[in-house]
Amino acid sequence: YDSGKLTCAAKDIEFGKKIRVENIETGRYVYVTVNDRGPKQDGWLVTLSGRAFDKISKNGEKFVDVEIEIVE
């Protein structure tokens, strides 16, 4: 895990897959690569690296509602 890279953890998506993660409220999105398993919290789709989360969140947010799409 490297918080400076555009990566994420996902429960059921293959390692190495690229996904598009969009903040439902703002429309901001980021493309990330799955490189870990998780999240452990029920109802969560992905856990983003710090850099990836910063690209789609507003200042001070800790959690956002997202929609994901596998792109490759």
N, C-alpha and C positions, 0 to 999 in steps of 0.2 A: 504494500500500500504506500502510495506517495501522494500526499494531499495536494501537491502542485501539479499533478497530471489530471487529465480529463477521463476519470474512471469511475466505476461504481460497483456496488455489490448487489446481486439479484438472486432470488431464491431458485428460479426455474429457467433462467436463460443461460445458454451455453457460454463458457468462458471464451473470450475473444470476439463475441458478437458486438456489433455497434448498435446502439439504440439512441433514439431521439427522446429527450425528456423535456416536456413542456410544463411550465408553471401555468396552471389553468387560469389563475386570476390575472396575471400580467401578459400572458402570451410569450414571455421570454422562453427561449429554449436553448439546449446545449446537446451536442453529440458526444457520447461517452462510450468507452469500451468496458465490458463486463470483465472484471478480473478477480472477483471475490464472491463469497456466498454470504447471504444475509438479505435483508435485515431480519432480526429476530422478533421484532414487534409485529403483532397481528395487524393486518390492514395496510402495512407499508409495502410499497412496490419495490423501491430501491433505496439504497443509501449512497449518496453522491460523495465524491472526494470534495475537499474544501474548495478547490478552484472551480470545480463544476457547479457546486452549490452557489458560490458567489456570482456566477454568471446568470442564474435564473431567479435569485432571491432579491428582496428589497433589504435595505439596511436594517440590521437588528433581528431579522426573522431567524427562527431556528428550524421551522418546519414549513413546508408548502405542499399544497395539493397539486399533484402532477398527473399527467397522462404520458404513457410511454408507447413507443412504436419501434419495433425491430427494423433496422434499415439494411443490415448486411451481416 
